[in-house]
Amino acid sequence: MSILAITSGLYSNAGDIVSTLAGKLNSQILTDADIIEKTHQTYDLKLSTLQKVVESKPIAFNDFTHEKEKYIALIKKTMSDYVLNGDCIFHGILAHLIPKEISHVMRVLIITDKKTRIENGVAKHGLTQKEATGDIEQADKYAALWTNSIFSKKAWDESLFDIVIPTDKMDSKEAVTLVSKHLEKLLSNKDDLIKKEISDFKLTSDVEVALSEIGQGLLAKTDNGAVEVTIDKKVMMLTKFQQKIIKTVEEISGVKSVETKIGHNYYKGNIIHNYEFETPLRILLVDDEKEFVQTLSERLKMRQFTSEIAYNGQEALDFTDQEDTEVMVLDLKMPGIDGFEVLKKIKQTKPNIEVIILTGHGSEKDRQTCMELGAFAYLQKPADIDLITETMKKAYGKIAARTNSSID
């Protein structure tokens, strides 16, 4: 049951080595694209969001939706199924998701210097020097972001790998021989240990999928059915939060016991709030006064309201075209497309978005116009933060009532 986790720099001539190893070991090659597509098909996830996660791009409203954590957990679940079947070669940055605890997996880096990689891109892929350089820099950027997010290390840090193969100094035949010899040593592990490690990996991925529904900063480890969850973020009402984790994890098949512990990044929240929603609000703040809107976003975050920001009308319209939005807090006086036009277009194209006007320049006539255009509420700056959050809560009540009505 051979398993290789191979990471390579783009245009480092890794393809020949991987193909030869696959033939020699009778193994299936699984690229990042293969794993993403399989995860997409198996769990009906958005392909575009999966790609964003792998490229470490920001996910809108992730503080509440936890899509990133869920998608990574499901990618690991897909990989655990392949690991269970054995005889596979993971080729790409997703190989880093296989935990170090699986001792019979060999981790290999295939790399060479940037100059040689550019030359390979030109000679073997028909690219211009500029095109090859651009491709390499983009691929290296994604690799660096990925390893930094998982290990807080650089992409080609040798501590992440069992073997490093410099293709400018070692040909394909030598590389295959080197990997094969080291793999034989790893496979000398006892079968019962290998089975335990794979079982732990599968159960950990199941636990992480369940934890992704609860929140971020939850780290899971399993050992023969015993699960340990580390709370590595700030939380309020710690005891209640721990109870929720334990209850959730205990329901997973294969779990024998659950314990929680506190991580280094935990600290107790000291803000009491009464804004418990059945589902999170997806809030977009639209205002060209950058300092004001950034401060508002931070104050909302302290009250457990996560928001995204647009600094002008066009950004707001573009954002709502691409991301699900429930509540928009909108200024009226902005350069370019003003708040009136944004409100009008939103109500024409996205009528279910509740728009709260928050302006410092409005008049009674402006208020009447906004309400006629479909605004949920009209507030004057400076508005008390409690009034803003209470208005959001009422907007959510309208959204929830509409949703329940459609279900009925």
N, C-alpha and C positions, 0 to 999 in steps of 0.2 A: 504494500500500500504506500506508494511513493507520492509525496506532495512537495512541490517546489513553489516558492513564492519569489518571483523574479521581478525586480524593478530595474528599469534601464533608462538611460538618458536618450532622448530622441536622436536618431541618426548615429547611434553608437554600434551599429552592426549586430544588434541583439537578435534580430529575426532568425539568422542562420543557426545561432547557438540554440535558441529555443526550439526551433523546428527539429534539429538533430536530436536534442534531448527527448523530445516528444516521441520520435520514432524509436529511439533506443529503449525508452522506458514504457513504450506503449501507453502513453498518457495523453489526455485531452488538454488542449491549450485553451485557456479561458482568459480573454482580454477584458479590460475594464468595460468596453462596449458590450461584450457578451453578458457580463454580470448585470450591467445596467438594464439591458433589454430583458433578461430573464426576470429580474426583480419587477420591472414594469409590467410584464405579462402576468406574473404570478399573483401580484398583489394589487393590480389595477391602479398603479401610482402614475402621477403626471411625469411623463418623460422629461419635459423641460425642467421640472423641479428637481428631478433626480440628477440631471446634468449640472444644475446650479450647485447642488450639494457637493458633488464630486469636485467641482471647480472652486469650491469654497467661496461662492458668491453669496451675498446677503439674501435672506429669505424674508419677505415682508411679513410683519406681525409675528415673527417666530417666537418672541417671548411668551406669547399666549398660545399659538397653534402648535408649537414644538414639532413642526414638520421636519426640520433638519434632523433632530434626534430620532424621530420615527423612521425617516428614510434611511439613515445610517444603520439603525437596528435591523431593518428589513433587508438591507444589502448584506449585512453580516449573516442573517438567517439564510439567505440564498447561498452564500459562500459555505455555511456550515453543512448544507445539504450536499454540496460538491465534495467537501472534505470527508463526509461520511462515506461516500462512494469510493474515495481514494483515486490514485493514479491520475492526478491532474497537475497541470502547471498553471498557476495564476501569473499572468504577465501584465503588470501595470501597477499604479500607485495604490489600488484597492487591496493589493496583497498585504499592505501594512495592517489591515483590519484583522488578520489572523493573529490571535493573541500569542504572546511569547510562551505561555504555559503549554502550548502544543509543541512538545519537544522534538517530535519526529518530522516537523516541517523545516525544510532547508530554505534559508533566506539568502538570496543572491542579488548583488548589484552588478550590472553590466554598464560600464561607463568608459568614457575617454575624454580627452581635453576638448574644449569648445572649438578650437581651430580645426581639429580633425573631424569633428562632427559637422562643421560647416562644409568642409571639403567633401565629406560623404554625401551630404545633402545635394551638393552640386553634381558630383560625379555619378552617384547611384540613383538619384531621384529626379534628375533633370531640372533642378531648381536654380534660380539665380542666387548669388551670394546673399543678397538682401532678403530674399524669400526664406532661404535656409536659416539665416540668423533670426528672423522674426519667428519662425516656427519653433526654433530651439528655445528662445527666450520665453515664449508663451508657455510651452510645455514645462520648462523649468520653474516658471512662476507657480503653476498649478501644483507641481510636485512639492515645492517649498511650502506653500500655504497648507497643503495636506499634512505633511509631516510635522509642521509646526503646531497645527491644531491637535494632533494626536499625541505627539511626543515632546513638543517644544524643542525640536531639534531641526537641523538643516536637512535638506533633501538627501544629500549624499553622505550623511554622517555614517562613518564606518561601523559605529556601535550598533546600528540598526540591522546589520547583516552578518551572516556567518562567513560569507566569501565575497570578495570584491574582485571582479574580472576586468582588468584594463585592456580593452580590445586593441589598443595601439601597440601593446607589448605581448599579447597572447592571441594566437589564431583560434578559430572555432574548434578545431580538433583538440587542442590542448585544454581549452575551456571545458569542453564536454567531459574529457577524461578527469579533470580536477573535480568537477561537480559530482560525477558518478562515484568517485572514490569516497568523498565526504558523505554522500547520501547513504552509501552502504553502512557506514558507521552509525548513522542516525537510525537506520532501519533495524539495527541490532537490538533496539529496545524491545522489551517484552510486549506481547500482543495485548495482555490485559491492561498495561499502562497506556498503550495507544488508544484502546477502546474507551478508557476512562477520560482521557484528554478530549477526545472527540465528543463524548457524551456531555462533558462539562461545557464545551464550546456551544453545542446546540442549545443546552438549557440556558446558558448565559444570554444567547441571542433572543430566546423566547422571553426571558425576564426583561431585557432591555426594550423590547417592543412594548411590553406592558408598562414599563416605567416611563416611556416616551409620552404616554397619555397623561401622566401626572405632571411632568415638568422637566426642566433642564437641570444639569449639575448632579445627576444621580448615577453613580458608578457601581456596576454589579460585578461580583465574582461568585463562582460556584465551585463546590468541591463535593462530589458524590451526593448531590441533591441538597447540600447545605448552602444557602444563599446569603451573601453579605452585601448589603447596599450601603454605600457611603454617600452621605448628604454633603455635597461639596459646593454649597451655595447658601445665600441668606434665605431664611424662611421665617415666617411668623407662625406662632402656635406650633412649636416643634413637636410636642407630644402627639397632637392630632395628626400632624403630617406623617410622623413615624407610623402611627396606627394605620393610616391610609396605605402607606407603602406595604406594610406587612400583610394587610388584608388582600391587596391586589396580587402580590407575589404568591401568597399561599394558595391562590386559586389555580395556579399554573401546574399542569401535569408534570410530575417528576420532582417537584419541590418537596423536600422533607422538613426543612426548617428555614426560618428567616431571621436575620439579625440586621440592625441598622447601626451605623456609627457616624461620627461627625468628621468631615474632611477639613483640610487646611483653609479652604475658602469659605467655610461657614462662619456667619456671624448672625446673631439674633436681630431681627428687625425690631425697631422701636416705634413704628408708626401704626397706630390702630386705625383700621378702616372698616367700613360697613358696606363695601361695594362688592358683594358676592354675586356673580352672574352665573347662570346655568351654562352659558357659552361665552367666550371672550368677545369683547367688542373690537372690531377692526377699525381703528380711528385714523383719519388723515387730517393733519393740521395744515392749513393753507394760509400763508401770510408772508409778505415780502420783507417784514421787519425781522431779520434773522435772529437777533438777540432775544427779542420778545418770544418768538415761537419756540426757540430752543429752550428757553427758561420754562415756558409753559409745558413743553414735552417732559422736562425733568420733574416738574412738580406733579404732573399726572402720573409719571412712573412711580413716584413715592407713594401714590395712592393705588398702586397696582393697575394702572391704566397704561397699556403700551400703545404708542402711536408712531406713525411715520410722518415725515414732513415734506411738503412741497412749498417752494419759495415763490411760485407764480402760478397764474391760472392755467397755462399750458402744461406745466409739470403735473398739476392736479388732474387734468383731463387725461393725460397720458398714463398716469398712475392707475386711475380707476378703470382704464381700458385693459390693463394687464393684471391687476390684483383685485381680489375680492375686498370690497370696502363696505362697511355698514354705516359709519357715522363720519361726516366731514364737518370740521370746524373751520369756517370760511371768513376771511376778511373781505371787505367790499372794495376798498381803494387800493388797487395794485396796478403797476404799469403793464401795458400789453392787454391781455384779456382780464377784465376786472371781475369782481365777485358776482355782479349781477349776471354777466354772461356765463360764468361758470355754473351758477345756480340754475340758470335756464337750460343749459345744455345737459347738465346732470339729470335734471328732472325729465328731460326728453328721452335720454338714452339709458339712464340708470335710476328709474323712479323710486326704487326701494332703498336707496341711500338716503338716510336722514341727514339733512344739512342744518347745522346750527351756525347762524351768522354771529360773528364776534368782531365788532368794528368800533373804531374810535372816532369815526367821521360821519356817522349816519344821522339821518333826520327822521321825523315821524313819517314823512312821505316815503323815505327809503324803507322803513320798517314795513309799511303797508305793501309796497311793491314786492319785497322779499316774501312776505307771507302769501301774497297772491300767486307768486311763482312756485310756491310749495315748500318754503323753508319750514323746518320743524320749530325753530325758536329764533328769536332775535335778541342778542345780548350786546350791551354797550361796554367798551373798555373804559376803565379797568374793571373787569368783572371778578368777583370773589371766586377763588378756586373751588370752594364748596358749591357755589351756584352752578359753575360749569359742570362739575362732576354729577351734581344732582340732575341737571338737564340731560346729561348723557345717559344717566340711569333711566330717565323717563323715555328717552329715545329708544333705549333697549327694550323697555316695556312695550312700546309700539311695535318694534321689530318682532319680539317674541309672540305678541298677540296675533300678528299677521301670519307668522310661521305656523302657529298652532291652528289658526283658522284654515289654512291651506291643507294641513294634515287631516283635519276633521272632514 
